[in-house]
Amino acid sequence: MYLANIERYEDIILSENLQNFVWDRVVFCVCASRMDRPADAPEIKKVASMGTNCNRAKCAVTVTICGKEFQYKCGNGTFRCYGFTNPNEAEIAVIKRLIQLEKQARYEIYKQTGRYAPILHP
């Protein structure tokens, strides 16, 4: 799932206690497991790759998502992606809520700018 504007509704995610759901689905750089990581670093559950161009200098970035820092998150087109595999009904309900929040954020951007929200941010 691609949440292009998650920073616009992180406060809602936190107030609805959905942050653990989001954190558990962060997509890391495929190289992350081979890089020096702190002992308390979040577990790597999902990975993505830029293919042959994937390396620490190009794509492994540090980001803060809902107040939690993630090192070596994939920095290519999946920078704002969150992975799901065979979600159950409860997970589907959360996914629907996140999609609703993303749609609202994109609509608000459109109302303010007269343009559709960009898919990628600089």
Secondary structure, 3 states (H helix, E strand, C coil): CECCCHHHCHHHHHHCCCHHHHHCCEEEECCHHHCCCCCCCCCCCEEECCHHHCCCCCCEEEEEECCEEEEEEECCCCCCEECCCCCCHHHHHHHHHHHHHHHHHHHHHHHHHCCCCCCCCC
